[in-house]
Structure formats: structure tokens, C-alpha cells
Amino acid sequence: MRDQEPGHGHPGRRLTTKEAAEVLGVKPETVYAYVSRGQLSSRRTPGGRGSTFDAEEVEALARRNRRETPGTSGSGTELAVRTRITLIEQDRYYFRGVDATELAAHHSYEEIAEWLWTEQPRPGASFTAPETSVAVARRAVRALPEHTGPTDRLRVAAIAAAAADPLRFDLSEEAVLGTARVLIPTLVTALPTAYPTHRDEGPLAQRLWGRLSVREPDEASLRVLDTALGLLADHDLAASTLAVRVAASARAHAYAAVSAGLGVIEGPLHGAASGLAHRMLLDVLDEGSAAPVIAEELRSGRRVPGLGHRLYPGEDPRARALFALLEQIPRAEPALLAARDIVATTARHTPLHANVDLALAVFTVSSGMPATAGETIFAVARTAGWIAHALEEYGERPLRMRPSGHYVGPRPPRALPE
């Protein structure tokens, strides 16, 4: 007799939040993160004393999670990636052992990038790009259609810069570091400026501001942008970072590895998520209340953007740090109040905290930036982490990240259908 799966034969069985968490092997708060991502459905109990979950749905998710847990296969394929770069635990994260929020509070993005790459502090670090590299990248970006999104522009700029660099195939640490210090400012400078009086000078955050807002920057706003860049510089093995490491494992040069990351970051569940939160914030500001906007999001079958994070059962430390700075900018108050309204409204059903996408949206909305600005900030910032991971991967066995497929199709031999 075939063994039954757990829960088999008990249709409609419901689990409490605590029971669902035990089946999934997570904290109770994390169960609601699965709900926010659309991986699990919930039902309010009579009297509003919490939510319940379908047992078979929970058990199916647990089985899926077990299959997707990184490990080492029998063929020698390594999927658990050794890294010394970022540690995430207990609602905090660290860059090479140093609290990342503390680093971002006291150091520039360029200094944080150098720490990620070399594990050596470089006070006053500054990135500049040679005019030849910038000119090639700008020409390529200008040839794109006017409606082209920021990530496509950055990817084209990276490819153009690579084509102009005859030393791009040198994967020595010194050469890759040289590439990194040129590539990041090249990506920024290749983007079109938002206002004609902008001058490319000063820190990278100041140069990037001129591509994102038609307003003249003030010191407080530049501090928020520079802090955001530092906070987003790396986040362990996010989807885009894994793509970078796969490319580096195949010994793709640094430009190509960064291009691989840019290809993944454009997804609405990754770098583009802040754009969805930006548009939602504008709708809340127009309506004067989050309730009708949230209702429409849920009615349309969409999850509410900017809430919850699979790695942080509690508060996203990046959002906490940015909100603290935004509270010091008077013009950000309406967007901040709208964000708090969103969190409070959704908390009636799903107790989730704001994540960094919502914090970025508050910044971009209050700074007069387009909805795509958060995606641009995310991509530029994460380039530093991608380079750090590429450098680390170049020191590993080549092609180690070549998983074997779990074939579930028809067994051979099979005749070709007529």
C-alpha cells in the first residue's frame, strides 16, 4: 500500500499560524511573508482572532522548499556557496562582519564598495571614469529608443564599456578592481541627465542625482541617496547576485558578470519592486487614504508592494535606516505618512513591516523622481556587491555551479509521434 503524504485524506483541514510555521520550519511571522508573496493563502477565523491556512497547501509549500534548499548533489555540483561578503541574521546584516547599517551611516558608497572588494578601509575613496570609456557608453545609450528603461540603459552601457576595454579578459584581482572603479562611474555618467545645468562632479551620489531628479539637490537629500546606495550595495545571494556568480564561475569577465546581474534585476520581484511601491504611494497621496488603494491591489490579485521580506521576519534594517533619515526632510512627510498608512492598513490582515522598496519609494516620490528611479539606484548600488561576488567566485573551481536537472519527462526509448 502506498504511503500517504502528510495531510492526505483530510480535505479542508486548517492550520493555525503556529502550526503552519512548525510545518514550514520557520518563525510564525515568516508565514505571513509567504502570504504577501502569493505563495500561501490565508483565511480569517470567525471573530478575527487570527488567520488559518489550508494544511495541504502548507505541506506542499514545505515540500517545495525542501527540494529548493541549496546543498551538494551527488554529482559534485556545489549549490551552497561559500562567501565571506555578507551575513544576514536576526533582522540585521553585515558586510564582512561589520554592521551594514552602521557602515552606511558613517561611510560613503565608494568607501563601502572598497570595503566589500578589498576588506580594507579607504577613507575618501572616489571613482572616476576615463572620457574614452564614458564616450563609448554614452553613444550606445543615446542610440536607444527614448522610452528605454534604466536597467536596459545600464546594461547597454556595460556592454559598450566592455567592448572598449581590451584588457577585460584579465581576471586577476588587480585588473578586476581597476575595472570596477571605472565601470560604476561609467554606468552613472552614461545615463541621460535630468536637467541641463547638472555638472558631473563630486561624489557618485551627487552625479547620480543629476540623472534622477530635476530638482537641485540639498545636503540632506544627497545623504539619503548616498546611504541608500551603501545599504543596497550587497544582500548575500539575491537572484541577480547568483546570476553574477554563475557567470563568474564560467569565467565571464567582470563587465559580462555585471550584465548578467542587470538582466535579472529588472524583474518586478527584484530591482523593479520599488517602482511598484512608488506608483502605489502616488495613488495613496491622490486618494488621501491607503484603504481604497490597498483594496484595489488585492481585488486585482496583486500583492501589496513594499511590505515583508523573506529574510527579515521583523523589520527590514535597510528600511529602518532610510526612514530615520527621511524623517529629517520636511518635504518627505506626506509620503512618509502615506507609507505608514499602507503599513497600518495591511496590518489589520497581515502583520508585515515595510521593506526597503517602500522606503526607496518614499524617497523617490518626495524627491520628484520618476517611478523608475528606485530601480536605477538599486542597480547602481548592487554593482559593487556583484563585483565583490565575481572576485570571490574567480577564486573558486571553474564551472562549479552546474546543477543537474531533475528530469520528469517521458522515459526513453520513445517513438517520435507521427
SULVEN-V325210 format. One line per field, one symbol per residue. psi: psi as a letter, one per 40 degrees, with the letter a starting at -180 (. if undefined). Layout:
psi: ???
//
This chain:
psi: hhiiiheheghehiiidddddddefiidddddddddeeeiiihhiheffaiiihdddddddddddddehiahideehhehhhiechhhiffiihhfehhddddddeiidddddddddefhhghehihiiiddddddddddddeiidehiddddddddddddddeheedeheiddddddddeddddddddeiiididehhgiaiddddddeedieihiidddddddddddddedifagidddddddddddefiidddddddddddeeieebdedddddddddddddddeiddddddddddeeiihiehihdegdbhhddddddddddeehdeeddddddddddddddeddhgiiiaddddddddddeefiidedddddddddeddddddddddddeihifdggihigheaihiihihh.
//
